[in-house]
Amino acid sequence: FKKGIKKKSNTITKLLNLLRKTKLLRKQTFKINIKKNIPHGSGLGGGSSNAADLLNHLNLIMKLGLNKNQTKKLANKIGFDVPINLEMKNTFLTGQKGEILRTEQQFKFNVLIVFPNLFCSTRKIYQKNNKFTSLKPISYFRIKSKKKLINFLKNENNDLEETVIRFYPKIKKIIDNIKIQKGCLFSRITGSGSACIGIFSNMNTAIYAQKLIK
């Protein structure tokens, strides 16, 4: 999925330029190879996780001396989703004021991902989106039951979805198509799009839905 990514301007080069600008790196040069398994502009955080991993790695091996808050501030300058990708130890969900809320345990989900070969700019979608749900104090990160977590997520929504569909009507057709498949618990876009996901009751129904949707 390297097509469409500029070698001289991407999350990795932005990070290196930022570290040099802040004098955290000086004349060091690096050869970095990335195997791009996640589609560009899909809302799956591929580029963001690349930058986050490299920032964590450089902080460790180059002894940059960045604490948690400093690392997060730098990550935020690179992209919207980079701070979330700094910590991958547990399942987590973003909450109010950019905080990370973890579930008390990890759950396995049967997820079908459909990438419609459309590029969604995270910055553009956020700028064009006028609807943001007011968040209330929540305790879903304390949920220990997979069933309760799924029921909670089914009643949630992605505030960016309407904006994405406005630009790309094709995405609504995909979401609706996933939703009507046997065993689908709920479906929506991932992040700012363009990938769409369906959470299924078991792996067999997810595989069958994949064949039908293809």
C-alpha positions in Angstrom: 0.0 0.0 0.0 2.9 2.4 -0.6 1.2 4.1 -3.5 0.3 7.7 -2.7 2.8 8.1 0.1 5.5 10.8 -0.5 8.9 9.6 0.5 10.0 13.2 1.4 6.8 14.1 3.4 5.2 11.5 5.6 4.7 10.8 9.3 8.3 9.4 9.6 10.0 12.4 8.0 7.7 14.8 10.0 8.9 13.1 13.2 12.6 13.2 12.3 12.3 16.9 11.2 10.5 17.7 14.5 13.2 16.0 16.6 15.9 17.9 14.8 14.1 21.2 15.1 13.8 20.7 18.8 17.5 19.7 19.0 16.7 16.3 20.3 18.4 14.8 17.3 21.3 16.6 15.6 23.4 15.2 12.7 22.4 11.6 13.0 21.0 10.0 9.9 18.9 6.8 9.7 17.8 4.3 7.1 14.3 3.3 7.8 12.4 0.6 5.9 8.6 0.3 6.3 6.6 -2.7 5.1 3.2 -1.0 4.4 0.5 -3.6 5.2 -2.2 -1.0 6.2 -3.9 1.0 3.4 -3.1 4.7 3.3 -6.0 6.9 4.2 -8.1 4.0 5.6 -8.6 5.3 9.2 -6.7 2.3 10.6 -3.8 4.4 12.0 -1.0 2.8 9.9 1.1 5.9 9.4 0.3 7.1 12.9 1.5 3.8 14.5 4.6 3.9 12.4 5.5 7.4 13.8 4.6 6.4 17.3 6.7 3.2 17.2 9.7 5.2 15.9 9.3 7.9 18.5 9.2 5.3 21.3 12.2 3.5 19.8 14.3 6.6 19.3 13.5 7.8 22.8 14.8 4.5 24.2 17.9 3.9 22.0 19.0 7.5 21.5 18.3 8.3 25.2 16.2 11.4 24.3 15.1 11.7 27.9 11.4 12.4 27.0 8.9 11.7 29.7 5.3 10.6 29.0 3.8 14.1 28.7 6.6 15.4 26.5 6.4 12.3 24.2 2.6 12.9 23.9 3.0 16.6 23.0 5.5 15.8 20.3 3.3 13.0 18.9 0.4 15.4 18.8 2.3 17.7 16.4 2.8 14.9 13.9 -0.8 13.8 13.6 -4.2 13.4 15.2 -3.9 9.7 16.0 -0.2 9.4 16.8 -0.6 10.0 20.6 -3.1 7.1 20.8 -0.6 4.7 19.2 2.1 5.4 21.7 0.7 2.8 24.1 -0.4 -0.5 22.7 -0.3 -2.8 25.8 -4.1 -3.0 26.4 -7.3 -2.4 24.5 -8.1 1.2 24.8 -10.6 3.8 23.7 -10.2 7.6 23.4 -12.2 9.6 25.9 -12.6 13.2 26.9 -9.7 15.6 26.4 -7.7 13.0 24.5 -7.3 10.6 27.5 -6.8 6.9 26.9 -9.3 4.7 28.7 -8.4 1.0 28.9 -10.6 -2.0 29.4 -9.7 -4.1 32.4 -9.0 -7.1 30.2 -8.5 -7.8 26.5 -11.3 -9.3 24.4 -11.1 -11.1 21.1 -13.5 -9.8 18.4 -14.5 -11.3 15.0 -13.8 -8.3 12.8 -14.4 -7.9 9.1 -12.6 -4.9 7.5 -13.6 -3.6 4.1 -11.3 -1.1 2.4 -13.1 0.7 -0.5 -9.9 2.0 -2.2 -10.7 5.5 -1.2 -8.3 7.9 0.6 -9.7 9.9 3.5 -7.7 12.8 4.8 -8.0 12.8 8.6 -7.3 16.5 8.8 -9.9 17.3 6.1 -12.6 15.2 7.7 -12.1 16.8 11.1 -12.1 20.3 9.6 -15.4 19.7 7.7 -17.1 17.9 10.6 -19.4 20.1 12.7 -21.0 17.5 14.9 -19.2 16.3 18.1 -21.2 14.4 20.7 -20.9 15.9 24.2 -19.1 13.2 26.3 -20.4 12.3 29.7 -18.5 10.6 32.5 -18.3 7.0 31.5 -17.1 3.7 33.1 -17.0 1.4 30.1 -13.3 0.8 30.6 -14.2 -1.1 33.8 -16.4 -3.5 31.8 -15.3 -7.1 32.3 -17.9 -8.8 30.2 -17.4 -9.0 26.4 -21.2 -9.0 25.9 -21.7 -5.8 27.9 -18.8 -4.1 25.9 -20.4 -5.0 22.6 -23.8 -3.8 23.7 -22.2 -0.5 24.8 -20.4 -0.1 21.5 -23.5 -0.9 19.5 -25.2 2.1 21.1 -22.3 4.4 20.4 -21.6 6.1 17.1 -18.7 7.6 15.1 -19.3 11.4 14.9 -17.2 11.6 11.7 -19.3 9.0 9.8 -21.9 11.5 8.4 -19.1 13.8 7.1 -17.2 10.9 5.5 -20.4 9.7 3.8 -21.2 13.2 2.5 -17.9 13.1 0.6 -18.0 9.4 -0.3 -21.6 8.1 -0.6 -20.2 4.7 -1.6 -19.1 4.2 2.0 -22.8 4.2 3.3 -23.6 1.3 0.9 -20.7 -0.7 2.2 -21.7 -0.1 5.9 -25.3 -1.0 5.1 -24.1 -4.1 3.2 -22.0 -5.3 6.1 -24.9 -4.6 8.6 -27.3 -6.9 6.8 -25.0 -9.9 6.8 -25.9 -12.8 9.0 -24.2 -12.6 12.4 -23.2 -8.9 12.2 -23.6 -7.2 15.5 -22.9 -3.7 14.2 -20.9 -1.9 11.5 -19.4 1.6 11.0 -16.4 3.4 9.6 -13.0 3.2 11.3 -11.7 6.5 12.6 -12.0 9.1 9.9 -12.5 6.4 7.2 -12.4 5.1 4.6 -12.3 1.5 5.9 -15.5 0.1 7.2 -15.8 -2.6 9.9 -18.3 -5.2 11.0 -18.2 -7.0 14.3 -19.5 -10.5 14.0 -20.9 -13.0 16.5 -18.4 -15.7 15.4 -15.6 -16.2 12.9 -17.6 -18.4 10.5 -20.2 -15.7 9.9 -17.5 -13.1 9.4 -15.7 -15.3 6.8 -19.0 -16.0 5.0 -19.9 -12.3 4.9 -16.4 -11.6 3.5 -17.1 -14.0 0.6 -20.5 -12.4 -0.1 -19.2 -8.8 0.1 -16.3 -9.6 -2.2 
